[in-house]
């Protein structure tokens, strides 16, 4: 059986608050929870926006926090990240695609494909021809096997009016490649700071809440001028693959650890 801890959207800064939340407190609570209860997991997947501001100082401080995890990390970039700094300052799985933080992990019962959807300077995501070709080759190599595909930007709209415009611009190209795969496929995405699910064709897509703060639900209506983080606990998830079955369980770690919301 393969067991992954899944986190997303840490928005870590070495100092200060982000939208009224302390990223150090939230991440430390998540790491403590994982260390205490999920130390048997094989890897910790982090689906992008590792930092709020892409600086050497923030990535170095983040690396120190993540080093407390009892398992290796599988981070991938989001729109707040800098892939060069990630490659230089974080302990990435190897080998990594040249010029991108994109790589494959053989997990025994499954293959984990971590995609780099970053477009520098933009909130939306996209995969260039080189990254799509890499994905095609990896899927061919994984013929008949279960494939977990991790990315920051969801490849479809999710009914989130303020967030859907910044999804993966060429998501249909990715989905076409995945639809041709002859094994199970599960997409794990970040970016939206909300738990959401979709199925396109036979491909299920899941997002989870942020480690730091949550976007409000689509009802009642809101816009970026009125945006305030929702009063919801953060969560992480546990993803398991056993033969052909994929299971995803959400865990609200702050509530479990303290009995109430953390700063």
C-alpha positions in Angstrom: 0.0 0.0 0.0 1.1 3.6 -0.8 0.3 6.3 1.8 0.8 10.0 1.2 0.2 13.0 3.4 -1.2 15.7 1.2 -0.8 19.4 2.0 -1.5 22.5 -0.1 -1.0 26.3 -0.2 1.2 26.8 2.8 1.8 30.5 1.9 4.8 30.4 4.3 6.7 33.6 5.3 9.5 33.6 7.8 8.1 36.6 9.6 4.7 38.3 10.0 1.1 37.4 9.3 -0.6 36.7 6.0 -4.2 37.9 5.9 -4.3 37.8 9.7 -3.0 34.2 10.0 0.4 33.1 11.2 1.9 30.8 8.6 4.6 29.5 11.1 1.9 28.5 13.7 -0.3 26.8 11.1 2.6 24.8 9.4 4.1 23.8 12.7 0.7 22.5 13.9 0.4 20.5 10.6 3.9 19.1 11.0 3.3 18.2 14.6 0.1 16.4 13.7 1.8 14.4 10.9 4.7 13.5 13.1 2.4 12.3 15.9 -0.2 10.5 13.9 0.9 9.9 10.3 4.6 9.1 10.6 4.2 5.9 8.6 3.3 7.8 5.4 5.7 7.3 2.5 5.9 10.9 1.3 4.4 14.3 2.0 3.0 15.9 -1.2 2.6 19.7 -1.2 0.6 21.0 -4.2 2.1 24.5 -4.6 2.2 28.0 -3.1 4.8 26.9 -0.6 5.6 30.5 0.2 3.6 33.8 0.1 6.6 35.8 -1.1 9.4 34.0 -3.1 12.6 35.0 -1.3 15.7 33.0 -0.3 14.9 33.7 3.4 11.4 32.3 3.2 12.4 29.2 1.4 15.3 28.5 3.8 13.0 29.0 6.8 10.4 26.7 5.1 13.0 24.0 4.5 13.9 24.1 8.2 10.2 23.6 9.2 9.6 20.8 6.7 12.8 19.0 7.8 10.9 18.1 11.0 8.6 15.8 8.9 9.3 12.1 9.3 9.1 11.5 5.6 10.5 13.0 2.4 8.6 15.8 0.7 7.3 16.0 -2.8 6.7 19.8 -3.4 5.6 21.4 -6.6 5.3 25.1 -7.6 2.3 27.3 -7.4 1.8 30.9 -8.7 3.4 32.3 -5.6 6.6 30.2 -6.0 9.9 30.6 -7.8 11.0 27.3 -9.4 14.7 28.3 -9.4 14.7 29.0 -5.7 12.8 25.8 -5.1 15.3 23.8 -7.0 18.2 25.5 -5.2 16.9 25.6 -1.6 14.5 22.6 -1.2 15.3 18.9 -1.1 13.5 17.8 -4.3 13.1 14.3 -5.5 15.4 13.4 -8.3 15.6 13.4 -11.3 13.7 16.7 -12.0 12.9 17.8 -15.5 15.4 20.3 -16.8 14.2 24.0 -16.3 11.1 22.9 -14.4 10.1 21.5 -11.0 8.4 18.5 -12.7 9.2 14.9 -11.8 7.9 11.3 -11.4 7.9 9.1 -8.3 7.6 5.4 -8.5 5.5 4.4 -5.4 5.2 0.7 -6.0 1.4 0.4 -6.3 1.2 3.8 -8.1 3.2 6.4 -10.0 3.1 10.0 -8.7 3.5 12.6 -11.4 4.2 16.1 -10.1 3.5 18.8 -12.7 4.9 22.3 -12.8 2.0 24.6 -14.0 3.7 27.8 -13.0 3.6 30.8 -15.4 5.9 33.4 -13.8 4.1 36.6 -13.0 0.6 35.1 -13.6 -2.0 33.7 -11.3 -3.3 31.2 -13.8 -1.4 28.1 -14.8 -0.3 26.5 -18.1 1.8 23.6 -19.3 4.1 24.3 -22.3 4.8 21.8 -25.1 7.9 20.4 -23.3 6.0 19.8 -20.1 3.1 18.2 -22.0 5.5 16.0 -23.9 7.1 14.9 -20.6 3.7 14.0 -19.2 2.9 11.9 -22.4 6.2 10.0 -22.0 5.6 9.3 -18.3 2.1 8.0 -18.9 3.4 5.7 -21.6 6.0 4.4 -19.1 3.2 3.9 -16.5 0.9 1.9 -18.8 -1.6 -0.2 -16.8 -0.6 1.3 -13.5 -2.5 3.7 -11.1 -1.3 7.3 -11.7 -1.7 10.1 -9.2 -1.3 13.4 -11.0 -0.5 16.4 -8.7 -0.6 20.0 -9.9 -1.3 23.4 -8.4 -3.9 24.7 -10.8 -7.0 22.6 -11.3 -7.5 21.7 -15.0 -11.3 22.4 -14.9 -13.7 25.0 -13.5 -15.1 24.0 -10.1 -18.1 26.4 -9.7 -15.9 28.9 -7.9 -16.6 32.2 -9.7 -13.7 34.2 -8.3 -11.2 31.4 -8.6 -12.1 29.5 -11.8 -10.6 32.2 -14.1 -7.1 31.3 -12.8 -7.2 27.6 -13.3 -5.0 25.7 -15.8 -5.4 27.4 -19.2 -4.8 24.3 -21.2 -6.4 21.8 -18.9 -8.2 20.1 -21.8 -4.8 19.1 -23.3 -3.8 17.5 -20.0 -7.1 15.7 -19.6 -6.9 14.4 -23.2 -3.5 12.8 -22.3 -4.9 11.3 -19.1 -8.0 10.0 -20.7 -5.8 7.8 -23.0 -4.1 6.2 -20.0 -5.2 2.6 -19.5 -4.9 2.6 -15.7 -6.6 4.5 -12.8 -6.0 8.2 -12.7 -6.6 10.6 -9.8 -5.8 14.4 -10.1 -4.8 16.2 -6.9 -4.8 20.0 -7.2 -4.4 23.1 -5.0 -4.8 26.8 -5.6 -8.4 27.3 -4.7 -8.1 27.0 -0.9 -11.4 25.0 -0.8 -12.4 21.3 -0.8 -14.0 20.5 -4.2 -14.5 17.5 -6.4 -15.2 17.0 -10.1 -15.2 14.2 -12.6 -14.5 14.7 -16.3 -14.9 11.6 -18.4 -13.6 9.0 -16.0 -11.0 11.2 -14.3 -11.7 12.4 -10.8 -10.3 15.7 -9.6 -9.9 16.7 -5.9 -8.8 19.9 -4.2 -8.3 20.6 -0.5 -8.2 23.5 1.9 -5.1 25.5 2.5 -2.8 24.9 5.4 -3.0 28.7 6.1 -6.3 30.2 5.2 -9.5 29.3 3.3 -11.3 31.0 0.5 -15.0 31.6 1.2 -17.5 29.3 -0.4 -19.2 30.6 -3.6 -22.5 31.3 -1.7 -23.1 34.0 -0.7 -21.5 36.0 -3.5 -18.1 37.7 -2.8 -15.5 39.5 -4.8 -11.8 40.4 -4.3 -12.7 43.8 -2.9 -14.8 42.2 -0.1 -12.5 39.1 0.3 -11.9 37.9 3.8 -10.6 34.4 4.6 -13.4 32.1 5.6 -13.7 31.1 9.3 -12.9 27.5 8.6 -10.2 25.2 10.0 -7.3 24.2 7.7 -6.9 20.6 6.8 -4.5 18.1 5.2 -5.4 14.8 3.6 -4.2 11.2 3.5 -4.1 9.6 0.1 -3.7 5.8 0.0 -3.4 3.5 -3.0 -3.9 -0.2 -2.5 -3.8 -2.2 -5.8 -6.3 -0.3 -7.9 -8.2 1.5 -5.1 -7.5 5.2 -4.3 -8.8 6.6 -1.0 -8.6 10.2 0.1 -9.4 11.2 3.7 -9.5 14.9 4.9 -8.2 15.7 8.4 -8.8 19.0 10.2 -5.6 18.9 12.2 -6.0 22.2 14.1 -9.3 21.1 15.6 -8.0 17.7 16.5 -4.9 19.0 18.2 -6.2 22.0 20.1 -10.0 21.8 20.3 -10.3 25.2 18.4 -8.9 27.3 15.6 -5.3 28.4 15.7 -4.1 31.9 14.9 
